[in-house]
Amino acid sequence: MTNPPMTVLNADQAAMHLGLSKSTLAKLRLYGGGPAFSKLGRRVVYLPKDLDDWVNANRFHSTAEYQTRSSGR
């Protein structure tokens, strides 16, 4: 029995999934701080779970919480 193929999203699909522009996602890849990605040759791909995990890791209940956590990076 074989496993079903893994679902990956290209950069355009990942940006749409997150509600971000393609250029914002590209800047996050360049400078860091964005979701985990993989390179398959020249293709950049994302696992949907990694995108969702990144969103959940960046949840805050107040701007004070954001400022406290972001200043410790």
Number of C-alpha atoms within 10 A of each C-alpha: 3 4 5 6 6 6 10 16 17 15 19 15 15 23 19 13 13 14 10 12 13 15 12 12 19 15 12 14 15 10 8 11 11 18 20 16 18 13 9 8 6 7 9 17 19 20 18 17 13 14 20 13 13 16 13 10 10 11 10 12 7 8 9 10 11 13 11 10 12 10 7 6 6
